[in-house]
Amino acid sequence: MNSYYVTLWLLLASIPANAIQSSGIIDDALFEIVSESVSGARAKEDVKQIIQNHRVQATKGYSNAAKYIKEELEAAGITNVKTHKYKSNGKKRYNAYTSPMSWTVKSGTLNMVEPYEMNLADYTAVPTSLTTLSNGGSWEGELIDVGSGLKDEDYEDISVEGKIVFAYGYAGRVHRQAVIKRKALGVVIRPSDSDRVAMRDAVRYNGLWPKWEERKKVGFGFQISRAHSEELLNLLDSGKKIIVRAEVDAKLHSGELVIISAVIKGKQKDSGQFVLIAHLDNYKPGANDNASGSAAILEIARTLNKLISSGTIERPHRSIRFLWVPEHFGTMAYLTKDRDELAGAICGINLDMVGENTKLTDTRLDVILTPASAATFFNDLIVEVVKEVKRKEPRSSKGSDNLFEYDLKKFRLGSDHDMLNDPLIGIPTVALGYWSDRYHHTNEDSYDKIDATTLKRNMIIGAYSALWIANAGDEEADKLTILTFAKARERIIQLGLEGSLSLKINDSHEKIKHLTDRIDLQTEVDNNALMSIRKLRSGESAMEDMYRVALDELGKSEKTLMLSNIGKASSKDHRIVTGSTARIPKRKFIGPVSDSYADVWFSENLGESYKWYSEVKISNLDLIRYETVNFMNGKRNISQIHKLVSAELGRYDVKITEIIIDNLSKLGLIEWVKLK
C-alpha cells in the first residue's frame, strides 16, 4: 500500500499548476450569468441611501439603515428575513466583548471664544467631528495641549481639572486619562504630525466608548481638521490663552444591537450553507467603510433570488446566508445567542470596503486568506474566482474603466472574519477589502469615492463563490481536491526552497527546528484543507486520503532535502521539557479577545499585568494572541500551541505564549485540563 501511495505522489507531483485551468473549476456559463446580472449601479444607489444615516452601533441611525436593508430584501421577494436584537449598554458582555452604550444625538458645536471667535466643529455639518458617545451639556474652559494624551507622563506637572485637553491620541483613551481619571471637561482631538498630512480639511472619526458605570462622568469630545489644529497650535506657541466652548445635545442610554439575517434556502435541507457578511455600522458618510460591503451583499441577495425565481438558474442544493451586522460587537452578540442559525456553514466571505474608485483612493483589493487555525479549501477556490475576474475585467456601464488589481494577503485582523475564523465557530472566512485607504475613518470617505465597476467586480466574486459552494457535489469536490493538492504542493516546495537557501551548517538547532516546523505546519494545514472538501461530498471518498498521504511524503522529502544540504539527517526536537509541556489550557469563550480603545474590560481587569502588552517588543502580538487562542483546543499543551503559532507567524519566545495564556487564566477565560 505504501508503494502505491508513493507512486501516486510521484504522479501527482508532476502535475503543473497551470494545468488546473483546464480542470473546469470555473463554470463559464454560470460566471457569465452572474457577471451580467449583478448591477454595480444599483448597489451604488444602495450606498447613497445607506450613507444618509450616522450608523453608530446601537443607535437610531443604525436602526434606520437596517430597516432600509430589510425593506429592500422583502421588496425583492426574499421572505426569510429576520431582525435580531441584543441588549447593548456598556455593561452587557457577550463572551469576551462588552457591548457599547447607546446614544441619541441631535447637535454638537465647538467654538473658540478667546483670543477670538471661530467655529471649530459642527456635528450637523460634519458628523465625524463630534466624538461618538459624547455626553450632553455645555462646557467652557481653557484648552491645554497634552501631546498624545495617552500616557501618564503627558500629564506630569499639568493640571487639567476643569479644563479641556488638546491631544492627538485616540479620543477614547485620551478621555479616559483626562476626563475619567483627572476630571477634565472634555477632549479636542487633532491629527498627529504623521496622519494624512496633505488632507488639511479632513476630520477623523473617533469614539469615547465609556462603560455603563462611567456614564455620569463622561464629558465630550470633538475632532478637528489639520488646518484648524495648526491655527490653535500656533496660538499656543505664541503664548496665547485659548478658551473654547462646547455645546452638545446628546444622551447616553441603554439600547440594542441590531442584525439583519436573510437566507436563500437550498433544495437540500441540512446540507450546509455559505455565508456572506458585511458590517453596516459606521459614521456618516462611511461610504466605502462599509456602506459598500452592505450594499454589495444586498445586491447579491437580490440578484441570486431573482435568477432562481425566474428559472434562469436552478435553486442551489445548499442555502446562502446574508448577515448585516454592527462590526465585532453585533457579530459576537449574534454568535453568542443565535449561532445555531449558522449550523452547517461551510465557509464564507466578509466584504468590508469593496466599492472604491481606485484612481481616487490609490488602493488595490486585498484578498485576505484564512489563518492556519482555520484551514480550508476555500482559499484556493476563491483565488481562482478572483483570477477569472482579473482575466475578464467586467465593467459597469455606470462605472469606471479602472484596471482590476489585487493582492493575496495572509490573514490579518480587523473585521468580522476575525470571529467566524475561530475554530469553535468553524466557518473559515475570506475577507475582501481595499487597503490602505487614505480617506478611511474620515468625513472624506464619501459617495464620490464609490465606483460601480469596483462594486460589480467584488459582487461577482461573492455571488459566484456562493453559488459554486452551494451547488458543489462529488464532481466539483474531485476537481477541488486536485486544485487544492496542486497549490499545496507549491506551498510546501516553496517552504523547502526557502529553508534550503537560508540554512547554514553552523545554524542553531532552534533555527533548523523552526524551518522544519514550518513545513510540518503547512503540510498539516493543507491536509486539513483537503479534508474540508468532504463537506461537499454526498458520501465517502478515498480521494482526499490518497492526496494527504502524497502531501505527507512531499513534506518529509522537502525536510530531508533541506537538512541534507547542511549534513543533517534529522531535526529531532531537543527542546527542554518545561512546565509549558505539562499545562493544557481549554477555552471557556468563543471568538477573539476584545482588547481595544472601544472595550477596556480586558485591560482594566488585568490591572498591572496589562502593562506587559505595551512593553513586549514584538510587532504582531495581536495576531499571536489570536492564533494562540484559536489553537487552544483543550488537547494541546502550551508548548504545542507555541510551536504551531511560531511556525505560522515567525519565531518568538515560548514565554510570550505562556504569558498570553496565563493572563487569560487570570480573567477566568480558560480552564486547565488535568493530565491523567
LINTATA-V323330 format. One record per run of one state. SS is the DSSP state (A for helix, B for strand, O for the rest). FROM is the first residue (numbers start at 1). TO is the last residue. If there is no record, write none. Layout:
SS|FROM|TO / SS|FROM|TO
This chain:
O|1|1 / A|2|13 / O|14|16 / A|17|23 / O|24|27 / A|28|37 / O|38|39 / A|40|50 / O|51|54 / B|55|55 / O|56|59 / A|60|75 / O|76|80 / B|81|88 / O|89|92 / B|93|94 / O|95|96 / B|97|98 / O|99|101 / B|102|114 / O|115|117 / B|118|122 / O|123|126 / A|127|129 / B|130|130 / O|131|131 / B|132|132 / O|133|136 / B|137|145 / O|146|151 / A|152|155 / O|156|163 / B|164|167 / O|168|170 / A|171|180 / O|181|185 / B|186|189 / O|190|203 / B|204|204 / O|205|206 / B|207|207 / O|208|211 / A|212|214 / O|215|219 / B|220|223 / O|224|225 / A|226|237 / O|238|242 / B|243|253 / O|254|254 / B|255|264 / O|265|272 / B|273|279 / O|280|281 / B|282|282 / O|283|286 / A|287|309 / O|310|318 / B|319|325 / O|326|328 / A|329|342 / O|343|344 / B|345|351 / O|352|355 / B|356|356 / O|357|357 / A|358|361 / O|362|363 / B|364|368 / O|369|371 / A|372|374 / O|375|377 / A|378|392 / O|393|405 / B|406|409 / O|410|416 / A|417|420 / O|421|428 / B|429|435 / O|436|441 / B|442|442 / O|443|446 / A|447|449 / B|450|450 / O|451|451 / A|452|471 / O|472|473 / A|474|502 / O|503|508 / A|509|536 / O|537|542 / A|543|564 / O|565|578 / A|579|581 / O|582|583 / B|584|587 / O|588|595 / B|596|596 / O|597|598 / B|599|599 / O|600|600 / A|601|615 / O|616|620 / A|621|630 / O|631|637 / A|638|649 / O|650|653 / A|654|666 / O|667|669 / B|670|673 / O|674|676
